Amino acid sequence: MTMDLATKFGPSSRRLRLETLVRLRWVAVAGQLLTVILVAYWFDFSLPLMTCLGLVAALAAANALLSVAFPPTYRLEPVAAFAVLALDLFQMGALLFITGGLANPFAPLICIPVIISFASQPNRHSIALFVTALAFITLLAFTPFPLPWFEGRTPEVHPLLQLGMWSSIVSMMAFAAFYAYRVSQEATLLADALTATELILQREKHLHQLDGLAAAAAHELGTPLATISVVAKEMERELGQDERYREDVQLLRSQSERCRDILRRLTTLASEGEAHMREMPLSSLIEEVIAPHRELGIKVELIELSSRVGEPVGSRNPAILYGLGNLLENAVDYARSKVTVTVDHSPTSVTVAIEDDGVGFSPGVLQRIGEPYVTSRQGESRAGGLGLGLFIAKTLLERSGASLQFENGETLGSGARVVVQWPREFMEADTPL
């Protein structure tokens, strides 16, 4: 289920909000307009003023049109976002082309649409925009328009310096785009994994609340069913000797009694089992975690280092059950023949260690545990690799107050070991988890 969630909420499902682009473009309009006015009137440099103002006005008009045509919350499809960013690229490229090309100190700003695209759009659109920007940067090196400068002076840029400027802008654009892409990818994966974590935790809580729903259903259905039972008894007394109705009346009464028995069992489950379902000692919690994994062909050995007398009694926390269960399932997947679960408690702490006799964590995985979608150990498992489930388990356990330590055995290939430790007060019944 978690991998389906990751697919559903992955990077391809993200949409760039139009309002974000609109605000950024107004900043660009203001900056370009201020720069053109300062160069033309403050420094009194010669430049194609009307053409520059026309390009700035075109960007402002396109921005105003988008603001009027779409609501602020509208999110752009990838193709539409590519078109908007390409328009920004063309406008900036044209403005730089008529004001000195690569000699213009503002030439690196042409990278901005590409960086935005790599941070928010699918790769195919971003790469297309990168190639377009690369063509524009190359074209800027051959512009016939000089850099606006003092009257009577024409700054000359050596071709080697032009090449250096071209190389620096292209390399900056490539590095910044890749960096934005990686940061965006990691943030998206983390957000998707946390979403899956919340959904799984909610599912566990809903399952835990089914006993209350059963009690409510039994209470609501009890009164009408009792009425049906009374009427069935009266009908049996009056029509029990009539061959035409005897079997039907007996069937009606027997089925009503069966329904009452079912509701009685549901009521008993909800009332008598409520206490042990809501609160359980540490030993019972560990046994509930281990039980589903005893029949999988791998021996699961439980070692209790401290006595059950005085063990902590805490609330039945779905987050702890799921987290420990996932860690144990992973250990069973990679074990050769045996998994050891060691439990210890003291007046200040509760410790659970899960150790298998497999090949252990590879150095690369050991360094990245805690990130979503870490997908391999040193060897192959029987039921899949380390993936989103381990991230979810770690997140849930840490939210319950635990600290986790992942390590390998003392010798090479002696298995993996996970130590989970809580402050004792986090495992007591009077502490909300």
Summary of the structure (lengths in Angstrom):
residues: 433
radius of gyration: 34.6
end to end distance: 24.9
largest distance: 125.2
contacts: 1297
relative contact order: 0.08
helix: 63%
strand: 11%
